[in-house]
């Protein structure tokens, strides 16, 4: 959650500059993020543990960084040029979720560094659970919940893991040992550790956001109880 607080700082820094770019479509910036992110996933999946693989991992880290800059700039551009749309917000969050999944799965598919797709899929699914609970909390409480292991924190850790792994490949250094069962065949390195942290972080975020939403809803129900008229089926009274 710590890095989410930097959003306001970013906004202040680039808002004036973005306001002059009326010729650039915010939605185009959002859309460009997808192919750039897919390219980053290909780099993550194909990098070996040799010298060339090291440069590929560093390139993947840089590409993820570019995606994050684009992801932060599209909303700022829309607000600065008064072109905010609901569909733009939907598209931005949709592409974020797509990239969240394919990046973690791509790392799990990398034969040289992980070689176990199940670990990548586990990290991706639990990450998606945490993100879902944030949007669901917003739907029922009216406020977005960024607590837990946020996307900004995850992206910073991913870039760090890619840089660390790339540096290891370039210098010929490596970590010894493997992960625990059922992934005892997966080598211990920054990328495999990243997947474990994302899986645990996603589960923790899901539980934390659920409990916070539950507490908020209890207060809302006490202050303004829902009233269900006869024949109204829009509210599940048993939930």
KOLLOKOL-263299 format. One line per 5 residues: for each residue x, z negated, y of N, C-alpha, C. Coordinates in Angstrom, 3 decimals, decimal comma. Each point is the difference from the previous one (the first is absolute). Example, Ala and Ser with C-alpha at 12.3 -4.5 7.8 and 13.67 -1.06 7.14 Angstrom:
<nodes>
13,190/-7,800/-5,690/-0,890/0,000/1,190/0,900/0,000/1,200; -0,350/0,720/1,050/0,820/-0,060/1,190/-0,770/-0,730/1,090
</nodes>
This chain:
<nodes>
0,814/0,000/-1,213/-0,814/0,000/1,213/0,851/0,000/1,267; 1,257/-0,443/-0,117/0,843/-0,179/1,178/0,166/1,282/0,791; 0,230/1,112/-0,686/0,263/1,261/0,687/-1,243/0,599/0,634; -1,188/-0,435/-0,431/-1,226/0,493/0,623/-0,044/-0,388/1,478; 0,676/-1,099/0,363/0,000/-0,464/1,376/0,788/0,936/0,914
0,840/0,855/-0,579/0,784/0,925/0,807/-0,820/1,198/0,471; -1,222/0,142/-0,509/-0,843/1,121/0,411/-0,244/-0,005/1,503; -0,283/-1,185/0,542/-0,266/-0,105/1,436/1,241/0,354/0,814; 1,164/-0,383/-0,502/1,256/0,330/0,686/0,208/1,509/0,010; -0,209/0,637/-1,159/0,118/1,453/-0,112/-0,956/0,698/0,967
-1,228/-0,493/0,058/-1,016/0,602/0,859/0,440/-0,012/1,464; 0,518/-1,135/0,448/0,429/-0,110/1,398/1,178/0,917/0,308; 0,882/0,171/-0,959/1,209/0,790/0,218/-0,299/1,492/0,140; -0,926/0,509/-0,792/-0,203/1,455/-0,046/-1,298/0,465/0,636; -0,825/-0,941/0,463/-1,319/0,373/0,516/0,105/0,966/1,185
0,868/-0,311/0,961/0,138/0,857/1,165/0,506/1,381/-0,354; 0,975/0,051/-0,913/0,539/1,282/-0,452/-1,061/0,809/-0,727; -0,771/-0,673/-0,858/-1,035/0,693/-0,771/-1,096/0,544/0,903; -0,270/-0,689/1,100/-1,056/0,432/0,904/0,258/1,355/0,640; 1,260/0,423/0,027/0,358/1,298/0,579/-0,093/1,144/-1,007
-0,213/-0,339/-1,268/0,009/1,021/-1,056/-1,414/0,460/-0,343; -0,709/0,442/1,013/-1,379/0,451/-0,206/-0,075/1,293/-0,811; 1,115/0,698/-0,120/0,044/1,253/-0,749/0,078/-0,226/-1,507; 0,296/-1,232/-0,417/0,186/-0,305/-1,424/-1,242/-0,688/-0,550; -0,506/0,510/-1,123/-1,190/-0,567/-0,630/0,359/-1,233/-0,823
-0,643/-1,149/0,235/0,248/-1,189/-0,818/-0,296/0,249/-1,479; -1,045/0,782/-0,279/-0,356/0,271/-1,392/1,068/0,845/-0,685; 0,648/0,897/0,759/1,084/0,792/-0,574/1,166/-0,895/-0,388; 0,309/-0,973/0,843/1,067/-0,957/-0,312/-0,331/-0,746/-1,285; -1,265/-0,408/-0,121/-0,441/-0,702/-1,212/0,154/0,881/-1,235
-0,430/1,247/0,100/0,054/0,915/-1,138/1,431/0,321/-0,415; 0,910/0,111/0,969/1,398/0,312/-0,313/0,629/-1,100/-0,853; -0,507/-1,224/0,169/0,551/-1,125/-0,759/-0,119/0,214/-1,505; -1,065/0,665/-0,448/-0,233/0,165/-1,436/1,070/0,856/-0,683; 0,263/1,239/0,446/1,046/0,777/-0,669/1,388/-0,626/0,122
0,272/-0,633/1,135/1,290/-0,680/0,153/0,102/-1,137/-1,014; -1,106/-0,735/-0,182/-0,015/-1,096/-0,964/0,125/0,485/-1,440; -0,617/1,130/-0,311/0,112/0,569/-1,347/1,443/0,423/-0,276; 0,647/0,545/1,005/1,414/0,362/-0,135/0,844/-1,243/-0,273; -0,311/-1,102/0,696/0,714/-1,254/-0,242/-0,195/-0,471/-1,434
-1,217/0,160/-0,536/-0,279/-0,395/-1,384/0,823/0,828/-0,972; 0,143/1,302/0,261/0,809/0,861/-0,865/1,457/-0,450/0,009; 0,490/-0,375/1,169/1,371/-0,499/0,086/0,156/-1,281/-0,808; -0,961/-0,903/0,118/0,062/-1,265/-0,735/0,007/0,216/-1,503; -0,822/0,927/-0,473/-0,134/0,223/-1,440/1,196/0,736/-0,596
0,677/0,814/0,794/1,043/0,882/-0,543/1,423/-0,520/0,180; 0,205/-1,035/0,789/1,349/-0,482/0,281/0,652/-0,612/-1,229; 1,248/0,399/-0,255/0,760/-0,581/-1,089/0,824/-1,185/0,483; 0,868/-0,479/-0,852/0,846/-1,145/0,363/1,402/0,430/0,383; 0,229/1,317/0,120/1,314/0,503/0,375/0,103/0,135/1,517
1,094/0,619/0,454/0,236/0,140/1,425/-1,113/0,803/0,682; -0,395/1,101/-0,645/-1,088/0,820/0,556/-1,291/-0,795/0,079; -0,278/-0,775/-1,041/-1,195/-0,834/-0,011/0,001/-1,017/1,125; 1,186/-0,494/0,332/0,103/-0,947/1,099/-0,443/0,608/1,323; 0,462/1,239/0,245/-0,406/0,679/1,237/-1,506/0,312/-0,006
-0,535/0,314/-1,175/-1,434/0,284/-0,100/-0,820/-1,250/0,325; 0,463/-1,147/-0,488/-0,719/-1,245/0,286/0,077/-0,350/1,484; 1,146/0,248/0,622/0,095/-0,245/1,441/-0,914/0,950/0,770; -0,090/1,249/-0,487/-0,918/0,960/0,623/-1,446/-0,452/-0,178; -0,313/-0,573/-1,168/-1,356/-0,516/-0,241/-0,316/-1,135/0,959
0,970/-0,884/0,220/-0,198/-1,106/0,940/-0,269/0,522/1,408; 0,771/1,010/0,404/-0,194/0,581/1,331/-1,373/0,671/0,111; -0,423/0,662/-1,078/-1,290/0,691/0,017/-1,155/-0,984/0,065; 0,103/-1,112/-0,712/-1,020/-1,044/0,099/-0,040/-0,551/1,421; 1,182/-0,161/0,596/0,058/-0,461/1,379/-0,703/0,957/0,956
0,192/1,308/-0,224/-0,673/1,010/0,824/-1,517/-0,119/-0,164; -0,450/-0,198/-1,237/-1,436/-0,163/-0,256/-0,556/-1,200/0,757; 0,773/-1,076/0,038/-0,463/-1,191/0,701/-0,082/0,228/1,506; 0,947/0,757/0,529/-0,053/0,324/1,424/-1,226/0,853/0,314; -0,257/0,982/-0,858/-1,180/0,851/0,197/-1,282/-0,811/-0,135
-0,021/-0,907/-0,977/-1,184/-0,817/-0,247/-0,291/-0,923/1,180; 1,059/-0,474/0,650/-0,199/-0,857/1,148/-0,315/0,764/1,271; 0,473/1,260/0,061/-0,147/0,766/1,228/-1,360/0,666/0,138; -0,627/0,378/-1,117/-1,262/0,737/0,113/-1,087/-0,818/0,690; -0,116/-1,273/-0,352/-0,994/-0,848/0,632/0,306/-0,260/1,467
1,283/-0,218/0,290/0,409/-0,203/1,388/-0,290/1,232/0,839; 0,304/1,173/-0,569/-0,271/1,259/0,698/-1,494/0,166/0,275; -0,826/-0,334/-1,000/-1,445/0,132/0,164/-0,518/-0,922/1,101; 0,490/-1,231/0,028/-0,459/-0,947/1,023/0,527/0,362/1,384; 1,256/0,438/0,046/0,610/0,314/1,292/-0,623/1,233/0,646
-0,500/0,918/-0,796/-0,595/1,235/0,523/-1,525/-0,001/-0,115; -0,554/-1,173/-0,309/-1,457/-0,168/-0,093/-0,637/0,982/-0,987; 0,608/0,092/-1,209/-0,531/0,883/-1,034/-0,197/-0,760/-1,316; -0,442/-1,232/0,118/-0,250/-0,819/-1,186/-1,295/0,454/-0,668; 0,046/0,230/-1,317/-1,199/0,357/-0,758/-0,084/-0,851/-1,257
-1,207/-0,199/-0,476/-0,184/-0,765/-1,239/0,581/0,745/-1,195; -0,140/1,322/-0,012/0,568/0,758/-1,115/1,521/-0,072/0,000; 0,602/-0,001/1,183/1,450/-0,127/0,086/0,476/-1,299/-0,613; -0,733/-1,080/0,260/0,342/-1,299/-0,578/-0,159/0,028/-1,518; -1,087/0,624/-0,473/-0,224/0,126/-1,447/1,112/0,806/-0,656
0,371/1,112/0,608/1,047/0,861/-0,559/1,337/-0,727/-0,053; 0,308/-0,738/1,049/1,257/-0,738/0,058/0,093/-1,007/-1,135; -1,057/-0,783/-0,208/0,016/-1,009/-1,057/-0,015/0,639/-1,390; -0,673/1,141/-0,134/-0,033/0,689/-1,295/1,392/0,482/-0,398; 0,706/0,604/0,939/1,354/0,488/-0,286/0,941/-1,166/-0,281
-0,173/-1,112/0,710/0,805/-1,196/-0,281/-0,160/-0,435/-1,450; -1,244/-0,039/-0,477/-0,240/-0,445/-1,377/0,580/0,996/-1,006; -0,119/1,296/0,278/0,560/1,019/-0,895/1,507/-0,170/-0,119; 0,672/-0,172/1,128/1,455/-0,135/-0,019/0,420/-1,318/-0,641; -0,765/-1,064/0,226/0,305/-1,276/-0,656/0,092/0,185/-1,510
-0,947/0,749/-0,560/-0,056/0,191/-1,447/1,120/0,913/-0,489; 0,147/1,176/0,623/0,956/0,971/-0,540/1,443/-0,463/0,168; 0,307/-0,773/1,027/1,369/-0,475/0,160/0,371/-0,995/-1,099; -0,882/-0,948/-0,278/0,307/-0,988/-1,036/0,027/0,633/-1,383; -0,924/0,921/-0,257/-0,012/0,696/-1,286/1,251/0,861/-0,146
0,419/0,663/1,076/1,195/0,845/-0,037/1,239/-0,818/-0,329; 0,102/-1,191/0,572/1,147/-0,868/-0,308/-0,028/-0,406/-1,470; -1,195/-0,318/-0,522/-0,118/-0,354/-1,408/0,370/1,147/-0,924; -0,225/1,242/0,446/0,303/1,187/-0,810/1,480/0,353/0,010; 0,770/-0,573/0,923/1,421/0,336/0,090/0,738/-0,471/-1,246
0,492/0,950/-0,774/0,614/-0,307/-1,292/1,311/-0,762/0,141; 0,728/0,232/1,077/1,315/-0,615/0,159/-0,081/-1,444/0,481; -1,007/-0,329/0,789/-0,049/-1,306/0,629/-1,079/-0,925/-0,586; -1,085/0,558/-0,507/-1,068/-0,822/-0,573/-0,387/0,525/-1,382; -0,560/1,207/-0,049/-0,314/0,618/-1,281/-1,197/-0,595/-0,714
-0,920/-0,620/0,731/-1,194/-0,557/-0,628/-1,170/0,193/0,958; -0,819/1,007/-0,282/-1,116/0,319/0,891/-1,004/-1,145/0,090; -0,118/-0,797/-1,071/-0,994/-1,077/0,011/0,293/-1,016/1,096; 1,281/-0,252/0,266/0,356/-0,954/1,045/-0,362/0,565/1,375; 0,236/1,288/0,186/-0,372/0,636/1,258/-1,504/-0,006/0,210
-0,752/0,298/-1,060/-1,457/0,007/0,105/-0,545/-1,401/0,246; 0,597/-1,001/-0,642/-0,449/-1,380/0,216/0,186/-0,394/1,461; 1,181/0,304/0,548/0,269/-0,317/1,402/-0,964/0,743/0,916; -0,289/1,271/-0,326/-0,892/0,816/0,824/-1,430/-0,537/-0,031; -0,497/-0,332/-1,200/-1,386/-0,467/-0,138/-0,188/-1,350/0,696
0,931/-0,930/-0,191/-0,139/-1,311/0,630/0,158/0,092/1,518; 0,845/0,923/0,444/0,125/0,241/1,438/-1,314/0,525/0,562; -0,624/0,900/-0,750/-1,291/0,555/0,427/-1,070/-1,088/0,038; 0,036/-0,936/-0,955/-0,940/-1,118/-0,001/0,123/-0,811/1,290; 1,241/-0,291/0,390/0,212/-0,771/1,221/-0,503/0,729/1,227
0,258/1,315/0,071/-0,467/0,802/1,131/-1,522/0,071/0,023; -0,595/0,159/-1,177/-1,460/0,055/-0,096/-0,637/-1,265/0,541; 0,568/-1,149/-0,349/-0,607/-1,253/0,435/0,086/-0,150/1,511; 1,026/0,591/0,612/0,085/-0,041/1,458/-1,127/0,779/0,649; -0,279/1,194/-0,511/-1,074/0,823/0,565/-1,377/-0,560/-0,368
-0,131/-0,555/-1,189/-1,281/-0,591/-0,397/-0,310/-1,231/0,840; 1,035/-0,777/0,294/-0,192/-1,164/0,862/-0,473/0,435/1,377; 0,565/1,108/0,480/-0,427/0,526/1,301/-1,454/0,454/-0,050; -0,402/0,591/-1,126/-1,371/0,502/-0,123/-1,024/-1,122/0,031; 0,334/-1,136/-0,589/-0,990/-1,078/-0,099/0,141/-1,059/1,090
1,193/-0,146/0,574/0,192/-1,029/1,028/0,131/0,596/1,400; 0,341/1,288/0,074/0,155/0,642/1,298/1,394/-0,060/0,568; 0,948/-0,647/-0,703/1,377/-0,087/0,489/0,960/0,368/-1,111; 1,013/0,779/0,328/0,995/0,449/-0,967/0,946/-1,146/-0,335; 0,337/-0,147/-1,278/0,897/-1,054/-0,467/1,346/0,620/-0,370
1,046/-0,345/0,749/1,342/0,521/-0,270/0,901/-1,049/-0,642; -0,587/-1,076/-0,490/0,804/-1,071/-0,583/0,587/0,435/-1,335; 0,934/-0,800/-0,503/0,622/0,306/-1,282/1,172/0,944/0,147; 0,242/0,777/-1,036/1,115/0,951/-0,041/-0,506/1,319/0,583; 0,181/0,188/1,291/-0,594/1,123/0,703/0,726/1,309/-0,295
-0,604/1,104/0,416/0,610/1,311/-0,199/1,305/0,129/0,789; 0,022/-0,547/1,202/1,222/0,065/0,798/1,146/-0,724/-0,700; -0,282/-1,167/-0,568/1,016/-0,741/-0,742/0,456/0,788/-1,223; -0,964/0,605/-0,696/0,321/0,769/-1,207/0,854/1,214/0,320; -0,320/0,699/1,084/0,764/1,181/0,365/1,426/-0,359/0,413
0,149/-1,111/0,723/1,341/-0,445/0,387/0,822/-0,342/-1,236; -0,617/-0,674/-0,967/0,692/-0,357/-1,236/0,336/1,243/-0,812; -0,893/1,001/-0,008/0,259/1,229/-0,730/1,200/0,748/0,583; 0,039/0,098/1,309/1,139/0,670/0,650/1,288/-0,743/-0,323; -0,044/-1,327/0,052/1,176/-0,815/-0,313/0,459/0,220/-1,439
-0,957/0,050/-0,946/0,342/0,201/-1,411/0,599/1,385/-0,231; -0,543/1,013/0,667/0,536/1,356/-0,132/1,415/0,091/0,561; 0,226/-0,619/1,140/1,337/0,004/0,603/0,982/-0,762/-0,884; -0,413/-1,155/-0,515/0,874/-0,797/-0,857/0,356/0,756/-1,279; -0,992/0,649/-0,612/0,251/0,762/-1,229/0,884/1,204/0,286
-0,260/0,691/1,114/0,834/1,136/0,365/1,430/-0,410/0,243; 0,199/-1,129/0,646/1,351/-0,513/0,256/0,695/-0,367/-1,302; -0,743/-0,600/-0,922/0,567/-0,335/-1,305/0,472/1,247/-0,725; -0,804/1,069/0,045/0,370/1,235/-0,678/1,228/0,637/0,637; 0,095/-0,044/1,298/1,127/0,616/0,704/1,299/-0,769/-0,196
-0,104/-1,322/-0,133/1,198/-0,833/-0,150/0,365/-0,266/-1,449; -0,893/0,388/-0,929/0,274/-0,216/-1,412/-0,296/-1,406/-0,475; -0,628/-0,810/0,836/-0,353/-1,364/-0,402/-1,352/0,001/-0,702; -0,221/-0,984/-0,832/-1,289/-0,121/-0,673/-0,277/-1,448/-0,362; -1,284/-0,312/-0,148/-0,401/-1,336/-0,403/-0,095/-0,049/-1,520
0,325/-1,123/-0,575/-0,078/-0,152/-1,446/-1,299/-0,668/-0,390; -0,441/0,265/-1,231/-1,194/-0,643/-0,509/-1,218/0,896/0,063; -1,077/-0,500/-0,555/-1,269/0,726/-0,010/-1,118/-0,931/0,437; -1,194/0,579/0,193/-1,153/-0,812/0,352/-0,496/-0,764/-1,224; -1,004/-0,814/0,207/-0,593/-0,797/-1,062/-1,021/0,836/-0,774
-0,416/-0,508/-1,166/-1,020/0,673/-0,806/-1,319/0,020/0,771; -0,768/1,059/-0,110/0,122/1,152/-0,897/0,845/1,153/0,550; 0,783/-0,262/1,037/0,852/1,045/0,577/1,475/-0,337/-0,211; 0,296/-0,524/-1,191/1,373/-0,411/-0,300/0,955/1,184/-0,099; -0,545/1,219/-0,084/0,855/1,170/-0,036/0,279/0,580/1,372
-0,591/-0,582/1,029/0,181/0,498/1,364/1,219/-0,670/0,626; 0,967/0,776/0,508/1,194/-0,599/0,593/-0,323/-0,776/1,270; 0,762/-1,048/0,227/-0,167/-0,815/1,199/0,721/0,659/1,169; -0,735/0,374/1,020/0,575/0,630/1,181/-0,994/-0,128/1,154; 0,376/0,374/1,206/-0,912/-0,176/1,140/-1,353/0,681/-0,168
-0,060/1,161/-0,664/-1,258/0,723/-0,140/-0,926/-0,655/-1,017; 0,552/-0,477/-1,109/-0,845/-0,688/-0,977/-0,483/-1,338/0,551; 0,864/-0,677/0,753/-0,402/-1,256/0,635/-1,103/0,264/1,025; 0,108/1,116/0,728/-1,027/0,384/0,970/-1,368/0,107/-0,657; -0,057/0,636/-1,167/-1,278/0,168/-0,693/-0,593/-1,345/-0,416
0,841/-0,904/-0,460/-0,480/-1,332/-0,381/-0,554/-0,726/1,218; 0,738/0,056/1,105/-0,453/-0,682/1,221/-1,318/0,591/0,496; -0,128/1,327/-0,060/-1,238/0,643/0,453/-1,180/-0,364/-0,891; 0,255/-0,107/-1,312/-1,075/-0,384/-0,921/-0,458/-1,432/0,272; 0,954/-0,913/0,092/-0,336/-1,398/0,274/-0,612/-0,142/1,396
0,579/0,719/0,968/-0,507/-0,059/1,368/-1,411/0,543/0,114; -0,291/1,065/-0,747/-1,345/0,565/0,025/-1,029/-0,960/-0,561; 0,340/-0,649/-1,118/-0,919/-0,969/-0,602/-0,209/-1,199/0,916; 1,103/-0,496/0,573/-0,087/-1,129/0,929/-0,860/0,353/1,208; 0,188/1,203/0,538/-0,752/0,434/1,178/-1,484/0,120/-0,316
-0,308/0,537/-1,181/-1,395/0,125/-0,429/-0,683/-1,369/-0,044; 0,657/-0,959/-0,624/-0,574/-1,341/-0,134/-0,108/-0,683/1,357; 1,059/0,099/0,798/0,007/-0,653/1,307/-1,102/0,555/0,902; -0,116/1,320/0,061/-1,009/0,612/0,870/-1,411/-0,277/-0,501; -0,171/-0,059/-1,327/-1,314/-0,333/-0,555/-0,412/-1,411/0,404
0,930/-0,932/-0,135/-0,324/-1,388/0,315/-0,252/-0,180/1,497; 0,761/0,699/0,837/-0,233/-0,106/1,437/-1,342/0,607/0,383; -0,346/1,139/-0,610/-1,299/0,620/0,274/-1,125/-0,910/-0,484; 0,201/-0,635/-1,147/-1,006/-0,925/-0,539/-0,247/-1,145/0,979; 1,082/-0,532/0,567/-0,151/-1,079/0,960/-0,715/0,450/1,273
0,354/1,199/0,494/-0,654/0,530/1,191/-1,490/0,232/-0,241; -0,327/0,536/-1,176/-1,404/0,279/-0,309/-0,814/-1,286/-0,136; 0,635/-1,046/-0,527/-0,697/-1,283/-0,118/-0,378/-0,522/1,385; 0,916/0,137/0,953/-0,277/-0,435/1,372/-1,103/0,853/0,615; 0,090/1,338/-0,220/-1,015/0,908/0,539/-1,378/-0,287/-0,594
-0,054/-0,289/-1,306/-1,273/-0,298/-0,651/-0,601/-1,295/0,520; 0,886/-0,952/0,339/-0,488/-1,276/0,511/-0,522/0,151/1,429; 0,722/0,783/0,808/-0,387/0,159/1,405/-1,176/0,952/0,174; -0,033/1,050/-0,819/-1,075/0,985/0,112/-0,378/0,494/-1,390; -0,822/-0,746/-0,712/-0,368/0,380/-1,372/-0,698/1,351/-0,042
0,234/0,715/-1,093/-0,672/1,273/-0,199/-1,447/-0,245/-0,407; -0,885/0,776/0,545/-1,400/-0,102/-0,388/-0,400/1,287/-0,686; -0,583/-0,114/-1,175/-0,385/1,164/-0,783/-1,513/0,050/-0,084; -0,560/1,036/0,572/-1,445/0,145/-0,059/-0,432/0,482/-1,373; -1,248/-0,156/-0,335/-0,513/0,404/-1,311/0,149/1,501/-0,187
0,574/0,364/-1,101/0,207/1,422/-0,293/1,306/0,545/0,533; 0,762/-0,816/0,735/1,287/0,453/0,536/1,065/-0,157/-1,067; 0,636/1,086/-0,383/1,027/-0,042/-1,066/1,375/0,305/0,528; 0,190/-0,074/1,327/1,312/0,342/0,573/1,010/-1,124/-0,139; -0,445/-1,213/-0,278/0,901/-1,145/-0,136/-0,112/-0,572/-1,400
1,137/-0,202/-0,647/0,009/-0,601/-1,325/-0,025/-1,512/0,155; -1,148/-0,610/-0,228/-0,143/-1,434/0,220/0,777/-0,817/-1,015; 0,383/0,603/-1,133/0,735/-0,742/-1,020/1,492/0,019/0,216; 0,489/0,846/0,929/1,437/0,159/0,176/0,609/-1,225/0,654
</nodes>
